[in-house]
Amino acid sequence: MSKEEREEGEDACEDEECECHGCDEEAEMEEALSKKWYEYPPIRNALLSAVITGIVFGLSNLMSIPNYVTIPAYLAAIVLGGHFWIKEGLAELWYEKKVGISILMLVATAGAALLGLWEEAAFLAFLYGAAEGVEEYTYARTRGSIRALMDLVPKEATVLRNGKEARIPATDLKVGDVFFVKPGESIPTDGSITKGMSSIDEAPVTGESVPVSKKEGMKVFAGTLNLDGALEVQATASFEDNTVSKIIHMVEEAQEQKGRAQQFIDRFGDRYSPIILAGGVLLMVIPYLLGLNVSVWFERAVVFLVAAAPCALVMSTPVAVAAGIGRSGKNGVLIKGGIHLENLGRVTVVAFDKTGTLTKGKPLVTDIVALNGTEEEVLRLACGVEKCSEHPLANAIVERATLAGISTVPVSGFQALVGTGAKATVEGREIFVGSPEMFDGLANISAGLKEAERLRLEGKTVVFVGTKDSILGVIALKDQIRPEAKKVVHELHAMGIKVVMLTGDNEVTAHAVAMELGIDEVHASLKPEDKITAIRELKTKYGTVAMVGDGINDAPALAESSVGIAMGVAGTDAAIEAADVALMADELTKLPYALRIGRKANIISRQNILFSMLVLMVLIPSALLGALTVALAVLLHESSELIAVGNGLRTRI
């Protein structure tokens, strides 16, 4: 069954009378995953048909066997080998009024039988059946391989019910249930740790190879492995809605989404197959009307139908797409359709958001400069004021003081000063912490501004600490660049991709980060609507643009780009929905991998299309000139289809 027939059959399933033709695709995938290749019914039947054909052909060449014995045997082989594809071809013709490849093969098989070429007819039936069976088995396993993730999820869970522990099926877990996970056990569904700490291997979900330390209040995901500590977890998702289930569902949906090349091939096939059938009929009728040798042209018509059937062309892209999306899904990269996989392969420029994407999104104190007093005093006083604030910079200062072992001091009269900073009474003095503008006019402002300018050139944010009369010191903070960011930028450059930063941060900080990472172009001080304008300009200037952000905050820019990529979205429904590509792990290294998958899928699709067109260009004239027999045409035709399928599987890097 071709990909075209299979997907058209899904549309036909809307008719209640449709009993086959793609309606049972999910069962088909399950069957392919559960059986050896030779046990898969279409392949099994084709092999049995081949055995019957081979035995009858061998015996008839060794001894004289009457037709009333050989013909029924060949007919049985035809029915056995063609059972699945004949049924599907007729269903497509009946319900959708479309002539598919299977109908071309059915007419060719019937024509060979009418010519008395029973062994050729049987050969066509079993070889086409075998090729279609292998293609269908491969495609089903490729699409369904992501379901192997479900094997990582335990079948049972230990829950706390009415104050007692109980073992229940994992499928019965509900939101709010409390369950226990021992060291060495997998986590049955998504949840939040309520007690305990451990290292978690999250590779099956995020693709992240290094175990992640988890403690109370942190999220854990279904299918991940608890390595070394006992955990008590409260379920935040039912079994059906956990992260693994969502990944499986999303990848399978994505594999059904067609790219531009596949849409073109489908439209081409809708028109091409009826033309080929009509051409075959004309090859039979016109020689009869012209008084030519009917049997010769009838056989050529049969060979023409076989040679011209576009099997390899129809399978040129879907296997590559399904293989690429399936493999990337197992590696923590969710590509939400063939069109997005194609776009990944065409990317010429990648635009990054800065905060939370190129950086960790968490500022740290990097410098403490004392202008009046000691560094410890400056940090202690700043901590006294900022411990009452919820600002990210305040949290960073308090965290640095805690790490330095500075004890808390009495604080009173805290007041946030909108747009500039905060003040409070610390150790009996009124202390101000905030921007340099708070201290305009003070005697030692020039010394503070000199330090501030030096630190800002390094891409750091500057906070002054002082009183009404004097600046005590300067604290510099910086959002830490992700350790893998520089390597990723280098990889993108090696792939010939231009790298751009789009950020709302100021010019000085943005350019300092860009210089450190080797980024080509910077657009700073951007509002959300400015990012949309910038992406439009990049598309006009460079072509296909990928925008990388850290979730729904960058949704407008992600939507405007040719392909929007959200990172660190494991367990975040909204972020997964917002992007065309979702990187489950909070790491940039998956980006070059996703782009390589897209490029390879595009290259392989083009190779397959070119190869299949060349095959048709050779086989069709050869069939019309009488240079091919039915058996040779079938052999070459089915071999080309299997080559296209095998080449498509190479996308699974």
N, C-alpha and C positions, 0 to 999 in steps of 0.2 A: 504494500500500500504506500503510495507516495505521500509526501508531506502535504502536497496540495489537496489530495483526496481526503487525507485525514482531517485537515482543518475545515474543508468544506463540509465534511460530514458532521462536524460539531455544530455548524449552523443549521444543518438539516435536523439536528436533534430537537429543535424547537417544535417540529411536527410530531405529534403524539404517536403517529403511526410508524415512525422510524424506529426500527428495532436493532439496527446495527450501524455500521459506517461511522465509527468515531464516537458512538454514544458511550462505549465502555472503555474509553482511553485510560482512565485511572486504573481500572482492573487490568488493562493491558500492561501498564507499567509495573504493577504489582507482580503480575505473572512473569514478566521478563526479569525482574529482580530476584524472583524466587527460584528460577529454573536455570539449569545448564543450557548452553546455546542449542545443543542438539535435542533438548527436551521441549523447546519452545514450539508450540503446535504448528505454525506455518513452516518452520524449518524441518521439523520432524516429518511432516507430511511430504514435503519436497524430497527429503532423503529417501523415504519409502517409495515414492514415485520413481526416483532415480534407480533404485534397486530393481523394481519391476521392469522398467524400461531396459536396463542393462541386461537383465537375465533373458528377456524376450528377444532383444536384438542379438545377443550372443548365440542363443540357441538357434534362431532363424538363419544365422550365417553358417552354423555348423551342420545343420540338418534341415531337411525339408519339413516345415511346419505349416499347416493349412491356415488360410486367412481367418477362418472362423474361430481359430484359437488365438492368433496374434492380435487381430483387431480388437476383440473384447479386452485383452490384456492391456494393450496400449490405451484403450478408452478408459480403463480403470486407472491407469497411471495418470492420464490427463485429468480426470475428475479429482484424484487424490492430490496431485501437485497443484492444481488450479483452484481447489475448493475455496480458499480464503480470498484470493485476488479476484476471481470471477464473481463471487458473491458481492464483494465491495464495489466492483465496477458496475454491476447491474443495479445495485442500490443507488449509486451516484446518478446513473442514467435515469432511473425511475423517479427518484425523489427530487433531484435537482435539475433534471433535463440537461445534463452536461455530458459531453463525451470526454472521458478521461483516458489516461494511458492504459488502464486495464481493459477498456473496451477495444482499443487498438490491438492489444495482444489477444483478446478473445476472438476478434474477427480473423486475425492472422492464424491462430490455432485452428479455427474452424475451416479456414481456407486451405491450410495444409492437409487437413483430414479429407476434405472434398477432393483434393488432388491425389489422394491415396498415399500421401507422405505421412503415414501414421507414426513412424519412428521420429520424424522431424517434429510433428505436432506434440508428441509426448515429451520430446527433448525440450521444446519451447516451454511447455507447461511446467515441467519440474525445474528447469533452470531459471525461468522468470520467477517462479514461486520461491525458489531458494534465495535468489538475489533480493526479492522483496522481503522475505522472512528475515534475512540477515540485516537488511537496512532497518526494518521495523524493530527488530530486537535491539540493534545498536542504538537506534534513536530513543527507544523507550528506556533503555538503561542509562543513556546519557542524560535524558530529562529526569529520570527518577533517581539518579545516583545521589542527589542531594538528600534524599530521604534516609540515607544511611546515618545522617545526623541523629535521627530519632532513636537509633540503636544505642546512642550514648546516654539517653535519658532512662533512668531506672524505672522498672515496671511497678515498683512498690515504694511507698514512703512511710516513714515512722512519724506519726503525728501525735499531738497532745489533745486528747479528747476527754472532757470531764475530769481533768487532773491526772489522767492515766495515759501511758503510751500505748499506741495501737498501730498495727501494720495495715495499711489500706492500699488499694490500687492507686497508682499515681494519677490516673485519669479522674479519680474522685476528688482530687485536691481543689479547694475553693479559695477565693480571695479571703485573707484573714486567718486561714488555718496556720497553726504553728507546727513546724516539722523539724526533725533532727537529722543532721548529716554527720556521720562519723568520718574520721580520716580514711582516705582511700575510696570513699563513695562519691557517686555523681549526684548532682543536685537535680531534683525532680521537676521543679518549676521555678519561675522567677520569684525573688523575694528580697527581703531586707533583713540583715543580721540583727537579731535582738540580743544575742548573747554569744560570746566567744570571739576568737580571732584565728585566722589561718591564711595559708597561701592557696590561691585558686588558680588552676590551669584553665584559662579561658580560650585556649587556641581553637576549640571546635566552633565557638561563636564569633570571636573577634579576629581570629587568625594571629593573635599576638602570641609569640613563642615563649616569652618570659612569664612565669607565674606572677600573679598580682597579689599583694598583701591586702587582706580584708579584715575589717574590724566592725564593731557595733555601729549600726546606722548605715552601713554601706550596702549597695545592691549586689546581688548575685544572680546568675542566669542559669536557666535550665540547660542540662547537658554539659556543664562545666564540672571539673573534678576537684573535690576538696582534698588537699594534699596532706596536711599535717596537724590540723586542729579540729576539735569537736565544735560544731556550730548549732545554734538554735536560730531558726529562720522563720519569719512570718511571710506567708505567700502574698505576693502582690499581683499575681495573675493566675488564672485557672490553667490547667494543663493544656487546654485547647488554644489558649491565648498567649502562651509563653513565647519567649524569644525564638526558640528552635522552631516551633510550629509556624511562627510568622515568617521566618527565613525560608522554610520549605515552601510555604504557600506563595510567598512573593517571588521566589526563583521560578517556580513552576508557571506562575502567571507571566513572568517576564519572558520565559522561553517561548510563549505563544505570541508575544508581540513581535510583529514583523518590521524589518528595516526596509529602507527604500528599495534596495536591490531585490529583496524577496517579494515585495509588492509588485515590482515590475515583472519579475518572472512569473508570478501568479497570473497577472493580466495577460502576459504573453501566452502562457499555457492554455488559458481559457479560449483563446482564438486559434492557437496553433493546432491543437489536437483535432478539432472538427475539420480543419483544412486538410490535415494529413489523412483522415478517414475518407473525406471526399475524394482526395487524390488517389487513394487506393482503389476506391470504387470505380473511378474513371479509368484507371489502368486495366480494370477488368472489362468494362463496358465498351470503351472506344475500340480496342482491338477486335472485339466481336462484331461491332458495326462496320469496321473496315475490312473484315474478312481475314484478319491476321491470325497467326497461330495462337489460339485462345489459351491453351494450356501453358505455353511459355510465358505469356503476359500475366496470366492468373498467378503463376508462381512468383513472377517479379513483383506483383502487387502485394503478395503475402510478405515477401522479403522487404519491400518498401515500408510496409506498416511497422514491421519490427525495427528496421534500421532507423526510421524517422521518429520513433517514440522518444520524447524528451526526458527520459528517466533521470539521466545524470544531470541535466540542466535543472530539473525541478528540485533535486537534492543538493544542488551546488552550494546553497547558503544555509539552509536550516540546521544541518548537522553542525556546521562550524559555529553558528550562533548558539545552539543549545549546549554544545560542548563548552564554549567559552563562558556562558552565563552560569552553567552548572558548576564548573571548576572554580570560578571566581567566588561563587556563593559559598563554597566549602572553605574558602580561604578568607572569609570575612569581608568580601566586597560584593555588595548587592547591586547588580546592574539591572535596571527595571525595564528591559525590553530591547529588542533587536535594533531599533532606531538609535538608542542611546549607546549600544555597543559600537555601532557604526560611527557615531559621532566621536566616541573616545578615540577611535582609530584615525580620525581626521584632525584632531586637536593640533593647532599650531602655536597657541599661546595659552598659558595657565595664569589666571588671576587669583591671587591669594588675599583673603582677609588677613589682617595681622594678628590682632588680639584673640587668643584662644585657638589660632590656627597655626601660624608660624611661631607664635609664642605660647606659653603655657596658660596665659590669662590670669596669672597669679603673681603680683609684684612682690619683690623681695628687697630688703634693705641691702644696698651694696657699699655705701660710704657714710661715715659719720665724721663730720669736720667740726671740731670745737673752735669757736672764735673767742669765747669768754668762758673759762672753766675747763672741765675735762669731757672727753667723749662719753664716759659713763654717766656723767651728770646730765648731759644733753639728752641721751637716750632715756634716762630715768624720768626726766621731766616730760618729755614727749609722750612716753608711755602712759604717764599719769593722766594726761589730757585725752589721749586717743583710745584708752581702754573703755571710754564711755561712748565711743563712736562706732558706727557699723560700716564706715567707708572702707573699701579694699585697701587703701594706703594706710589707714589707721590700723587695720588688722595686721598688716605686714610689720608695722613698727612694734606693736604689742608682741607679735611672735618673735621678733628679733630680741626684744628685751627679755622674754621668757627664756630663750635659748642662752642668753648671756647670764642668766641666773640673777637678774635684777629683781629684787622684791618689790611688791606693790607698796605704794605710798598713799597717805590720806589725800583724798580729792573731794572738792566741793564746788558748787556753782558752775557745773559744766554747761556750756552754751555753744551750739553749732552756729557758725557764722556763714550764712549762705553765700556760696560762690568763692569764699576765700579760705576757710578753715574752721578752727574751733578754739575755744579758750576755757580755762578752768583754774581754780585756785589749788595749787600743788605746793605742799610744804610751806604754806603761808604766803606764797607769792602767786600773783596772777600771771599765768603762762599762756602764751599764744603759740599755736602751731598751724602753719598754713602757707599760702603762697607768698612770694616776696612782696606783693602789693600791700600786704598787711603791715609792713614795716617801713613804708615810705617815710623819709625824713629823719630816720634815726642816724645817729653819728657814725656808726660802723656799717651802714648799709652797703657802702662801696666794696668793703671786703667780702661781704656775703654775696653780692652780685657777681663779683669776680669768680668766686668758687662756683656759684650757680651756673655761670656761663660755661666754665670748663666742664662741669658735669653734664650739662645739657648736650654739649657737643658729642658726648659719649652715648647719647640716646637715653639719658636717665631723667626721671622726674624729680624735681627738687622741692623740699619742704624746709621752711625756716622755723626755728624754735627760738623764742625769746620773750622778753617782757616789753612793757610800754617804752622802756628807756634804752634797751640794748638787745642786739641779736646775740644769743648764746651759741648758736651753732646751726649747721646745715646738715640735713639728712637727705641722701640720694637713694632713690628706689628705681628698680628696673624690672619690667616684665621679662622673665627669663625666656630666652629663645630655646625652642625645642632642640634637644641634642642632635636629632636626626635631620633637622631642617636644611642645614648646609649641604649634607650629602644628597638629599632629595633634589635640591636646586641644581646641584652638579649633574645628577642623573638626567634631569629634564633638559639641561643644556646639551648633554651628550646625545640626546634623542633629537636635537635640533629644534627644541621647543623654547619659545621666549617666555620669560617669567616676569610677571608684573605684580606689584603690591597695590591693593586698594584698601585704604584705612581712614578711619575718622580721626586718627591721632595727628599730632602736629608735624609740620614738615621736618623739623630738626630730628625728632625721635624716629620718624619713619625712615629718613635717609640714613641715619646711623645703623638701623637694623638692616636695611637693604644693602648697605656697603659691607656689613659683616657677612651677609649670606650670599652676596654676589648676584643680587636681583637686578634685572635690566632696567626696569622702569618703575617709577613710584608716583602714585596719585594719593596725596594726603589731605587731611582736613575735610573728608568727604562725608556728607549726610547720606542717609539711605538712598534718596532719590538721585544724588550725585553719582553713586556707584552704578546705578542703572544707566545713566548717561555715559559713564566711562566705559562700561561693557559694550554699549552700542558703538562707541568710537573704536574700540579694540576690534570688534567684528568687522567694521568697515575697513580698518587698516590692515588687519592680519588674517582674517578668515574665521575659522572655527575656534571659539573661546570656551575654555572650561573654567568655571568659577568654583573655588574651594572655600567653604566656610564651615563654621563649627555648629551648625544647626539652624533652627528656624529664625534666629536673629538676622541671618543673611538671606532669608527667603526671597525677597524681591530681586536681589542680584542673582541668586541661584536660578530663579525662573527666567530671567532675561538672557542668561548665558546660553550658548549652544548646548552645553551639558553641565548641569549643576551637581556638584559633589559635596555632600555633607559628611563630616567626619566625627567619630566618637559618638555614634548614635545608638549603640547597643542599649536596648530597653527604652528607647525614646521614640514613641509612635509618631509624634508630630514631625520630628526631624527626618525620619525615614520617609514619610509621605511627602515632605517638602522637596526632596532632591530626586534627580534622575539616577544618581549613583550614591549609594550609602556605604561609607567605610565604617564598619562596626567598631573597630578598635580606634582608640584615640591616638593614632600614630600616622604620620605622613608617608611612611615607607610603602603603604599600600597603593599610593597614588601612581607611581611609575609602573607598578605591577598592573593596575587597571588599564593604563594607557597602552602597555605592551599587549595585553589581551585584546584590546580593541584593534590595534594595528595588525596583529596576527590574524584575527578573524577576518578583517577586510582583505588582507593579502590572500588568504586561503580561499575566500569566497570568489575573488577575482580569478585566481588560478583555476578553480573548479568551473566557473562560467566559461572561461576561455577554452579549457580542455573539452568541456561538453559541446561547445559550439564547433570546435575542430572535429570532434568525433562525428557530429551530424553532417558536417561539410564533406567528410570522407565517405561515410556509410550511405548517405542518400544517393549521390551519383553512382556509387558502386552497385547499389541495389537496382537502379534504373537501367544500368548498362549490363546487368546480368552477371556481374563479377562475384556475387555472393550467393551461397546456398542459404536455405532457411536456417540450418543448424549453425553455420558460420556466423550469420547475422545475429542470431540469438546469443551466441557465445561472446561476440565482440560487444554487443549492446549491453549485456548484463555485466561483463567485465568492466566496462566504462562506468557503470553505476556504482559498482563496489569500490572502484578506485576513487570516485568522488566522495563516497562515504568515508573511506579510510583516510583520505587527505583531510576531510573536515574534522576528524577526531584529533588532528595535530594541534588544534586550537587549545587543547587542554594543557597549557604550560604551567 
